[in-house]
Amino acid sequence: MKLNQATDYAFRMVLHMSLLPYGTKITGGELAKAQNIPDRFLLKIMRNLIAGKIMQSFRGVDGGFALAKKPKDITLLSVIEAVEGKTYLQRCLYDSESCSRGCHGRCSVQEAFGSIQYNLVKELDAVDFETLAKREREIHVRNTSPSKAAQA
C-alpha cells in the first residue's frame, strides 16, 4: 500500500488546523504557505476533505477553512478515505469475483490479507489528530528548548 502525495498534504493540512484553537478559520493561501503546499493542489485536496466532512469552508470577506470536527474525532483513516477512498490491500478483499483463479475470495492469501487489512484499518482509525497535535507540540518544544539552543 502506498499513500499518494495528496494524502500526505491532507495529513499536514489537518494537523496544522489541529494545532490551532478549535473553530479557527484560515485562508487557503495561509495554509498553503504554512505547509509548503501548492495553492491549486491545496484547493483540490480541500474539496475532498470538505466532502469527507473533515473540513468546512466559509465564503466572503471573513471566509476561509476550518475543521468540521474536533481533532479528537478525526483519524488517520478518515483522512485517507476522504482523499483516496476506501483502502484495500488486495482487490479480492472487496470484489471476490475478480479472482482470476476462481477462488471467489476463498484462499490462504486472501485470508492473510483480510486479517492484515482489518488490523491496518483498526490501527489507522485509532490514531486521532488531537493526539498527533499534542505529540507535534512536544516535538516542537523539545527541538526549540533553551537547553538545546545553549548547546549550539
GROMACS elastic network, one bead per residue, 0.5 to 0.9 nm:
[ bonds ]
;  ai    aj funct       b0    kb
    1    87     6  0.86057   500
    1    88     6  0.83036   500
    1    89     6  0.62574   500
    3     6     6  0.81764   500
    3     7     6  0.62592   500
    3     8     6  0.73117   500
    3    80     6  0.80211   500
    3    84     6  0.81486   500
    4     7     6  0.55043   500
    4     8     6  0.67258   500
    4     9     6  0.89833   500
    4    84     6  0.81380   500
    5     8     6  0.50543   500
    5     9     6  0.62340   500
    5    10     6  0.85500   500
    6     9     6  0.50760   500
    6    10     6  0.60757   500
    6    11     6  0.86888   500
    6    41     6  0.77912   500
    6    42     6  0.84164   500
    6    44     6  0.88343   500
    6    45     6  0.64611   500
    6    83     6  0.70995   500
    6    84     6  0.85377   500
    7    11     6  0.61990   500
    7    12     6  0.86376   500
    7    45     6  0.81084   500
    7    79     6  0.73414   500
    7    80     6  0.61639   500
    7    82     6  0.88235   500
    7    83     6  0.59999   500
    7    84     6  0.72927   500
    8    11     6  0.51743   500
    8    12     6  0.64184   500
    8    13     6  0.87243   500
    8    80     6  0.89677   500
    9    12     6  0.50436   500
    9    13     6  0.61101   500
    9    14     6  0.86490   500
    9    35     6  0.80270   500
    9    37     6  0.70026   500
    9    41     6  0.88915   500
    9    42     6  0.77191   500
    9    45     6  0.78992   500
   10    14     6  0.61180   500
   10    15     6  0.83884   500
   10    42     6  0.82035   500
   10    45     6  0.65809   500
   10    46     6  0.77845   500
   10    49     6  0.77452   500
   10    79     6  0.69190   500
   10    80     6  0.82730   500
   10    83     6  0.75937   500
   11    14     6  0.53106   500
   11    15     6  0.59754   500
   11    16     6  0.84791   500
   11    76     6  0.75300   500
   11    79     6  0.69260   500
   11    80     6  0.84012   500
   12    15     6  0.50928   500
   12    16     6  0.60058   500
   12    17     6  0.85997   500
   12    35     6  0.67191   500
   13    16     6  0.51886   500
   13    17     6  0.63206   500
   13    18     6  0.85944   500
   13    31     6  0.70544   500
   13    32     6  0.82801   500
   13    35     6  0.70127   500
   13    37     6  0.89810   500
   13    42     6  0.85197   500
   13    46     6  0.87544   500
   14    17     6  0.51115   500
   14    18     6  0.60119   500
   14    19     6  0.87131   500
   14    49     6  0.89925   500
   14    54     6  0.82208   500
   14    55     6  0.81453   500
   14    67     6  0.76051   500
   14    71     6  0.82802   500
   14    74     6  0.86374   500
   14    79     6  0.83069   500
   14   129     6  0.75542   500
   15    19     6  0.63495   500
   15    71     6  0.83904   500
   15   129     6  0.63344   500
   15   130     6  0.85217   500
   15   132     6  0.72001   500
   15   133     6  0.62124   500
   15   136     6  0.85739   500
   16    19     6  0.53140   500
   16    20     6  0.69896   500
   16    31     6  0.78970   500
   16    34     6  0.82585   500
   16    35     6  0.77694   500
   16   133     6  0.80397   500
   17    20     6  0.53458   500
   17    21     6  0.80920   500
   17    22     6  0.80420   500
   17    24     6  0.77524   500
   17    25     6  0.86117   500
   17    26     6  0.83254   500
   17    31     6  0.85329   500
   17    66     6  0.70755   500
   17    67     6  0.66883   500
   17    71     6  0.85048   500
   18    21     6  0.73838   500
   18    22     6  0.72114   500
   18    67     6  0.77044   500
   18    70     6  0.79292   500
   18    71     6  0.56072   500
   18   129     6  0.64561   500
   18   130     6  0.66298   500
   18   132     6  0.84867   500
   18   133     6  0.60153   500
   19    22     6  0.84461   500
   19    71     6  0.88666   500
   19   129     6  0.89732   500
   19   130     6  0.82884   500
   19   133     6  0.55698   500
   19   134     6  0.80221   500
   19   136     6  0.83116   500
   19   137     6  0.79739   500
   20    23     6  0.82122   500
   20    24     6  0.64355   500
   21    24     6  0.58006   500
   22    25     6  0.89383   500
   22    66     6  0.81228   500
   22    67     6  0.73048   500
   22    69     6  0.86005   500
   22    70     6  0.66812   500
   22    71     6  0.80673   500
   23    66     6  0.60515   500
   23    67     6  0.66455   500
   23    68     6  0.82374   500
   23    69     6  0.89751   500
   23    70     6  0.85969   500
   24    65     6  0.81386   500
   24    66     6  0.58929   500
   24    67     6  0.78653   500
   25    57     6  0.86044   500
   25    58     6  0.82733   500
   25    62     6  0.83998   500
   25    63     6  0.74038   500
   25    64     6  0.55033   500
   25    65     6  0.51333   500
   25    67     6  0.81499   500
   26    29     6  0.82662   500
   26    30     6  0.64245   500
   26    31     6  0.66456   500
   26    63     6  0.78902   500
   26    64     6  0.50658   500
   26    65     6  0.53165   500
   26    66     6  0.66031   500
   27    30     6  0.52274   500
   27    31     6  0.62952   500
   27    32     6  0.85296   500
   27    63     6  0.70213   500
   27    65     6  0.59990   500
   27    66     6  0.89077   500
   28    31     6  0.51066   500
   28    32     6  0.59275   500
   28    33     6  0.84854   500
   28    39     6  0.71464   500
   28    42     6  0.71906   500
   28    43     6  0.71281   500
   28    46     6  0.87036   500
   28    64     6  0.64954   500
   28    65     6  0.69175   500
   29    32     6  0.50418   500
   29    33     6  0.60786   500
   29    34     6  0.84849   500
   29    39     6  0.64566   500
   29    42     6  0.87677   500
   30    33     6  0.52065   500
   30    34     6  0.60345   500
   30    35     6  0.85896   500
   31    34     6  0.50631   500
   31    35     6  0.60990   500
   31    36     6  0.81477   500
   31    37     6  0.79748   500
   31    39     6  0.88061   500
   31    42     6  0.83446   500
   31    65     6  0.89788   500
   32    35     6  0.53621   500
   32    36     6  0.55345   500
   32    38     6  0.62376   500
   32    39     6  0.57332   500
   32    41     6  0.89491   500
   32    42     6  0.64600   500
   33    36     6  0.50154   500
   33    37     6  0.65938   500
   33    38     6  0.81094   500
   33    39     6  0.82325   500
   34    37     6  0.80161   500
   36    39     6  0.89562   500
   37    40     6  0.85779   500
   37    41     6  0.70141   500
   37    42     6  0.62426   500
   38    41     6  0.53329   500
   38    42     6  0.61251   500
   38    43     6  0.88377   500
   39    42     6  0.50859   500
   39    43     6  0.63824   500
   39    44     6  0.88179   500
   40    43     6  0.53139   500
   40    44     6  0.64446   500
   40    45     6  0.88309   500
   41    44     6  0.51263   500
   41    45     6  0.62520   500
   41    46     6  0.84582   500
   42    45     6  0.51790   500
   42    46     6  0.59109   500
   42    47     6  0.86716   500
   43    47     6  0.62955   500
   43    48     6  0.89176   500
   44    47     6  0.53633   500
   44    48     6  0.69406   500
   45    48     6  0.52278   500
   45    49     6  0.63895   500
   45    50     6  0.87038   500
   45    83     6  0.69038   500
   46    50     6  0.60205   500
   46    51     6  0.84722   500
   46    55     6  0.73089   500
   46    56     6  0.86722   500
   46    57     6  0.88197   500
   46    65     6  0.86730   500
   47    50     6  0.51269   500
   47    51     6  0.61371   500
   47    52     6  0.85145   500
   47    55     6  0.86459   500
   48    51     6  0.50648   500
   48    52     6  0.60518   500
   48    53     6  0.86204   500
   48    54     6  0.87718   500
   48    55     6  0.88405   500
   48    82     6  0.56700   500
   48    83     6  0.55982   500
   48    84     6  0.88446   500
   49    53     6  0.62345   500
   49    54     6  0.52295   500
   49    55     6  0.54345   500
   49    56     6  0.79988   500
   49    79     6  0.71712   500
   49    82     6  0.57199   500
   49    83     6  0.68408   500
   50    54     6  0.57759   500
   50    56     6  0.53667   500
   50    57     6  0.73534   500
   50    68     6  0.80032   500
   50    82     6  0.84554   500
   51    54     6  0.76681   500
   51    55     6  0.81015   500
   51    56     6  0.86961   500
   51    82     6  0.72685   500
   52    55     6  0.76694   500
   52    78     6  0.77247   500
   52    79     6  0.78524   500
   52    81     6  0.79021   500
   52    83     6  0.81405   500
   53    56     6  0.70401   500
   53    67     6  0.86027   500
   53    68     6  0.60863   500
   53    69     6  0.76687   500
   53    82     6  0.83371   500
   54    66     6  0.88380   500
   54    67     6  0.60290   500
   54    68     6  0.51155   500
   54    69     6  0.61171   500
   54    70     6  0.89807   500
   54    74     6  0.69482   500
   54    78     6  0.79732   500
   54    79     6  0.75195   500
   54    82     6  0.81079   500
   55    65     6  0.67577   500
   55    66     6  0.56912   500
   55    69     6  0.73920   500
   56    64     6  0.84757   500
   56    65     6  0.56765   500
   56    66     6  0.54632   500
   56    67     6  0.60040   500
   56    68     6  0.52043   500
   56    69     6  0.89736   500
   57    63     6  0.71822   500
   57    64     6  0.57309   500
   57    66     6  0.65321   500
   57    67     6  0.87557   500
   57    68     6  0.87791   500
   58    62     6  0.75115   500
   58    64     6  0.51297   500
   58    65     6  0.61472   500
   58    66     6  0.81342   500
   59    62     6  0.71057   500
   59    64     6  0.66492   500
   59    65     6  0.89716   500
   60    64     6  0.82484   500
   61    64     6  0.87480   500
   65    68     6  0.89874   500
   66    69     6  0.88513   500
   67    70     6  0.68671   500
   67    71     6  0.77959   500
   69    72     6  0.80526   500
   69    73     6  0.61376   500
   69    74     6  0.68217   500
   70    73     6  0.54368   500
   70    74     6  0.69173   500
   70   129     6  0.85664   500
   70   130     6  0.78915   500
   71    74     6  0.52313   500
   71    75     6  0.79945   500
   71   128     6  0.66665   500
   71   131     6  0.81870   500
   71   132     6  0.89022   500
   71   133     6  0.82534   500
   72    75     6  0.75575   500
   72   127     6  0.88900   500
   72   128     6  0.53672   500
   72   129     6  0.57609   500
   72   131     6  0.72174   500
   73   128     6  0.66297   500
   73   129     6  0.76371   500
   73   130     6  0.80709   500
   74    77     6  0.82384   500
   74    78     6  0.63243   500
   74    79     6  0.74149   500
   74   125     6  0.86693   500
   74   127     6  0.84178   500
   74   128     6  0.54828   500
   74   129     6  0.58520   500
   74   130     6  0.80422   500
   75    78     6  0.51750   500
   75    79     6  0.65174   500
   75    80     6  0.87057   500
   75   124     6  0.68861   500
   75   125     6  0.54243   500
   75   126     6  0.68183   500
   75   127     6  0.54361   500
   75   129     6  0.60646   500
   75   130     6  0.89695   500
   76    79     6  0.53090   500
   76    80     6  0.62327   500
   76    81     6  0.86852   500
   76   123     6  0.89476   500
   76   124     6  0.53247   500
   76   125     6  0.61424   500
   76   126     6  0.79528   500
   76   127     6  0.59543   500
   76   128     6  0.64077   500
   76   129     6  0.75168   500
   77    80     6  0.50758   500
   77    81     6  0.60840   500
   77    82     6  0.84974   500
   77    87     6  0.88402   500
   77   121     6  0.68338   500
   77   122     6  0.86051   500
   77   123     6  0.84917   500
   77   126     6  0.83242   500
   77   127     6  0.80610   500
   77   128     6  0.88853   500
   78    81     6  0.51901   500
   78    82     6  0.60728   500
   78    83     6  0.87132   500
   78   124     6  0.84588   500
   78   125     6  0.72488   500
   79    82     6  0.50666   500
   79    83     6  0.62956   500
   79    84     6  0.84014   500
   80    83     6  0.53447   500
   80    84     6  0.56633   500
   80    85     6  0.69154   500
   80    86     6  0.79075   500
   80    87     6  0.78842   500
   81    84     6  0.52089   500
   81    86     6  0.52167   500
   81    87     6  0.69317   500
   82    85     6  0.58699   500
   82    86     6  0.83787   500
   84    87     6  0.74762   500
   87   117     6  0.84601   500
   87   121     6  0.81811   500
   88    91     6  0.67373   500
   88    92     6  0.88253   500
   88    93     6  0.66480   500
   88    94     6  0.72386   500
   88   114     6  0.89465   500
   88   117     6  0.69446   500
   89    92     6  0.89026   500
   89    93     6  0.75060   500
   89   113     6  0.68417   500
   89   114     6  0.82358   500
   89   116     6  0.84863   500
   89   117     6  0.64582   500
   90    93     6  0.57005   500
   90    94     6  0.78804   500
   90   110     6  0.78149   500
   90   113     6  0.71024   500
   90   114     6  0.84949   500
   90   117     6  0.89320   500
   91    94     6  0.58363   500
   91    95     6  0.59707   500
   91    96     6  0.76815   500
   91    98     6  0.70714   500
   91    99     6  0.81563   500
   92    97     6  0.71638   500
   92    98     6  0.59995   500
   92    99     6  0.61783   500
   92   104     6  0.76356   500
   92   105     6  0.56687   500
   92   110     6  0.69552   500
   93    96     6  0.64086   500
   93   105     6  0.68920   500
   93   110     6  0.69012   500
   93   111     6  0.89097   500
   93   113     6  0.78356   500
   93   114     6  0.65176   500
   93   117     6  0.88397   500
   94    98     6  0.89542   500
   94   105     6  0.88271   500
   95    98     6  0.55971   500
   95    99     6  0.80274   500
   95   104     6  0.82952   500
   95   105     6  0.77752   500
   96    99     6  0.62061   500
   96   102     6  0.88322   500
   96   103     6  0.77535   500
   96   106     6  0.81062   500
   97   100     6  0.81720   500
   97   102     6  0.74180   500
   97   103     6  0.80615   500
   97   104     6  0.51969   500
   97   105     6  0.72897   500
   98   101     6  0.87439   500
   98   102     6  0.80477   500
   98   104     6  0.74076   500
   98   105     6  0.84643   500
   99   102     6  0.53751   500
   99   103     6  0.61675   500
   99   104     6  0.60517   500
   99   105     6  0.70178   500
  100   103     6  0.78552   500
  100   104     6  0.88774   500
  101   104     6  0.81611   500
  102   105     6  0.82968   500
  102   106     6  0.89604   500
  103   106     6  0.52127   500
  103   107     6  0.63226   500
  104   107     6  0.82484   500
  105   110     6  0.61436   500
  105   111     6  0.80994   500
  106   109     6  0.84763   500
  106   110     6  0.65059   500
  106   111     6  0.71765   500
  107   110     6  0.53603   500
  107   111     6  0.62467   500
  107   112     6  0.87262   500
  108   111     6  0.50367   500
  108   112     6  0.61376   500
  108   113     6  0.86352   500
  109   112     6  0.51126   500
  109   113     6  0.61708   500
  109   114     6  0.84035   500
  110   113     6  0.51423   500
  110   114     6  0.58592   500
  110   115     6  0.85738   500
  111   114     6  0.50027   500
  111   115     6  0.63047   500
  111   116     6  0.86804   500
  112   115     6  0.53053   500
  112   116     6  0.62747   500
  112   117     6  0.86005   500
  113   117     6  0.58569   500
  113   118     6  0.83700   500
  114   117     6  0.51494   500
  114   118     6  0.61120   500
  114   119     6  0.87159   500
  115   118     6  0.51188   500
  115   119     6  0.63530   500
  115   120     6  0.86133   500
  116   119     6  0.52497   500
  116   120     6  0.60716   500
  116   121     6  0.86330   500
  117   121     6  0.60451   500
  117   122     6  0.83925   500
  118   121     6  0.53590   500
  118   122     6  0.61615   500
  118   123     6  0.87074   500
  119   123     6  0.60982   500
  119   124     6  0.85903   500
  120   123     6  0.51545   500
  120   124     6  0.61384   500
  120   125     6  0.84974   500
  121   124     6  0.51502   500
  121   125     6  0.60152   500
  121   126     6  0.85554   500
  122   125     6  0.52134   500
  122   126     6  0.62727   500
  123   126     6  0.50983   500
  123   127     6  0.68374   500
  124   127     6  0.56635   500
  124   128     6  0.84897   500
  125   128     6  0.73219   500
  127   130     6  0.87133   500
  127   131     6  0.71023   500
  127   132     6  0.75259   500
  128   131     6  0.55909   500
  128   132     6  0.64591   500
  128   133     6  0.88111   500
  129   133     6  0.58004   500
  129   134     6  0.83217   500
  130   133     6  0.51485   500
  130   134     6  0.62004   500
  130   135     6  0.86643   500
  131   134     6  0.51384   500
  131   135     6  0.62530   500
  131   136     6  0.85604   500
  132   135     6  0.51017   500
  132   136     6  0.60057   500
  132   137     6  0.86547   500
  133   137     6  0.62259   500
  133   138     6  0.86642   500
  134   137     6  0.52571   500
  134   138     6  0.64218   500
  134   139     6  0.88125   500
  135   139     6  0.61945   500
  135   140     6  0.85749   500
  136   139     6  0.51154   500
  136   140     6  0.61155   500
  136   141     6  0.85859   500
  137   140     6  0.50440   500
  137   141     6  0.60349   500
  137   142     6  0.84562   500
  138   141     6  0.51968   500
  138   142     6  0.60680   500
  138   143     6  0.85642   500
  139   142     6  0.51513   500
  139   143     6  0.61442   500
  139   144     6  0.87008   500
  140   143     6  0.51364   500
  140   144     6  0.62355   500
  140   145     6  0.84457   500
  141   144     6  0.52241   500
  141   145     6  0.57010   500
  142   145     6  0.52936   500
  142   148     6  0.79768   500
  143   148     6  0.70476   500
  143   149     6  0.87636   500
  144   147     6  0.84144   500
  144   148     6  0.66312   500
  144   149     6  0.68830   500
  145   148     6  0.54269   500
  145   149     6  0.65388   500
  145   150     6  0.88777   500
  146   150     6  0.60753   500
  146   151     6  0.86342   500
  147   150     6  0.50933   500
  147   151     6  0.63507   500
  147   152     6  0.89815   500
  148   151     6  0.51779   500
  148   152     6  0.66675   500
  149   152     6  0.53550   500
